[in-house]
Amino acid sequence: MTTVVWDGRTLAADRRMAGHMTTCKIFPIDGGYVAGAGTMDQLVEVAAWLQEGGDKPRLPDDPESEFIVVRGSEAFWLSWPYLREVRIREPFAALGSGAEYALGALAMGADARTAVEVAAQFDPHTGGGVDAVDTA
């Protein structure tokens, strides 16, 4: 899995993939960014669909991934299985295997990058460094 964090200004994600490899899990899309936690091939398919349009990706009925889309100062969760954007009204959000650790860090005043770093200390599926984009 992974940890993705939105703090109202910055979208951040860890880099760990398949235990020992690292990659960027934040993708530019028209007017913003998408990041996801879960299966990398599902994240790549959703990012390509948001970048290029066309038919929605055919993903499993029981998804292993979830996504945050950020456009300007607004963030959205992609609902399953329809991949519709549902606005996140809270001032911050986190998803993935380290989300609870990250939310605790955010509640204590951490920024998105720091929240991912905190999650990496406790969640074995989060790590490998942090990528972040300032979106506001």
C-alpha positions in Angstrom: 0.0 0.0 0.0 1.3 3.5 0.7 0.4 6.8 2.3 -1.1 9.8 0.5 -1.7 13.1 2.3 -3.5 16.4 1.5 -3.0 19.2 3.9 -5.1 21.9 2.1 -2.1 23.1 0.2 0.3 20.2 -0.6 -0.3 16.7 -1.9 2.4 14.3 -0.7 3.0 10.5 -1.1 5.7 8.1 -0.1 7.7 6.3 -2.8 7.7 2.7 -1.7 6.6 0.2 -4.3 6.7 -3.6 -4.1 8.7 -3.6 -0.9 12.1 -2.6 -2.2 11.6 -0.4 -5.2 10.6 3.3 -5.3 8.6 5.4 -7.6 6.6 8.7 -7.7 2.8 8.1 -7.0 1.7 11.7 -7.8 0.7 12.3 -11.4 -0.1 15.6 -13.1 -3.6 15.8 -14.7 -5.5 18.5 -16.5 -5.9 21.3 -13.9 -4.2 19.4 -11.0 -2.8 16.2 -9.6 -3.9 12.6 -8.7 -2.2 10.4 -6.2 -3.2 6.9 -5.1 -2.5 4.2 -2.6 -2.7 0.5 -3.4 -1.8 -1.2 -6.6 0.5 0.7 -8.8 -1.0 -0.5 -12.1 -4.4 0.7 -11.0 -2.9 4.1 -10.1 -1.2 4.3 -13.5 -4.5 3.4 -15.3 -6.5 6.0 -13.4 -3.9 8.7 -13.9 -3.8 7.9 -17.7 -7.6 8.1 -17.8 -7.6 11.5 -16.0 -4.8 12.8 -18.3 -6.1 11.5 -21.6 -9.9 11.0 -21.1 -11.7 8.2 -23.0 -13.3 5.2 -21.4 -12.9 4.7 -17.6 -10.4 2.1 -16.7 -11.7 -1.4 -16.1 -10.6 -2.2 -12.6 -11.6 -5.1 -10.3 -14.9 -5.1 -8.5 -13.0 -5.3 -5.2 -10.4 -2.5 -5.6 -7.1 -2.5 -3.9 -6.6 1.2 -4.5 -8.0 4.6 -3.6 -7.2 8.0 -5.0 -7.1 11.7 -4.1 -7.5 14.3 -6.9 -6.5 17.9 -6.2 -7.4 20.8 -8.4 -6.3 24.2 -7.0 -7.4 24.4 -3.4 -10.0 21.6 -3.7 -9.4 17.9 -3.1 -11.6 15.0 -4.2 -11.8 11.3 -3.3 -12.5 9.1 -6.3 -15.5 6.9 -5.3 -15.6 3.3 -6.3 -16.5 1.7 -8.7 -17.6 4.7 -10.7 -14.5 6.8 -10.2 -16.6 9.9 -9.5 -15.0 12.8 -7.7 -16.5 13.4 -4.3 -15.3 16.6 -2.7 -13.3 16.4 0.5 -14.7 19.0 2.9 -12.2 18.5 5.7 -9.2 20.8 5.9 -6.9 17.7 5.4 -7.1 14.1 4.4 -5.0 11.0 4.2 -5.5 7.5 2.6 -3.6 4.3 2.4 -2.0 2.0 4.9 -0.4 4.8 6.9 -3.4 7.1 6.9 -4.2 6.9 10.6 -0.6 7.9 11.5 -0.7 10.7 9.0 -4.0 12.0 10.2 -2.7 12.1 13.7 0.3 14.1 12.6 -1.9 16.5 10.6 -4.1 17.0 13.7 -1.0 18.0 15.6 -0.1 20.6 13.0 2.2 18.7 10.7 2.3 19.5 7.0 1.6 16.9 4.3 5.3 16.0 3.8 5.9 15.6 7.5 2.8 13.5 7.9 4.0 11.0 5.3 7.4 10.9 7.1 5.6 10.2 10.4 3.5 7.4 8.8 6.7 5.9 7.4 8.1 5.5 10.9 5.2 3.2 11.9 3.7 1.7 8.8 5.8 -1.0 7.2 4.1 -0.3 3.8 5.1 3.4 3.7 8.7 4.6 3.1 11.4 5.2 0.5 11.2 8.9 0.7 8.5 11.5 0.0 7.3 13.3 -3.1 5.2 16.4 -2.7 3.6 19.1 -4.9 2.3 22.5 -3.8 -1.1 22.9 -5.4 -2.6 26.0 -3.9 
